[in-house]
Amino acid sequence: MSPTGPYGLFLFLIFVFGSITELFSKALIFLMKNARLNRVLVLFITSAAFVDIFFTFLSVYIADLLVSGITVSILAVTLLSVLLFLMESALDSEFLREKTS
């Protein structure tokens, strides 16, 4: 076991799986953007948010399954996914610029 216990392993796995799922998320959003879905701006923003939140949820849920010392409820994983999406979109000015133009 790592010196930081299961919490360090949990955060490390979230980072690893999050990096992998981020690639799929960005690729899917790119494909949606090029498929002329962005003509309906609200639909595009909602779809992009759903894709990003889903892949974040997936990475946190997989990390939760792999670490035996931590149990996170589905509600907590969902809230964490939404919170991480909101933080990412607030800090990423390119995300806001692309969605509004």
Salt bridges, closest charged atoms under 4 A:
GLU22 OE2 - LYS26 NZ 3.38
GLU88 OE2 - LYS26 NZ 3.34
GLU98 OE1 - LYS33 NZ 3.46
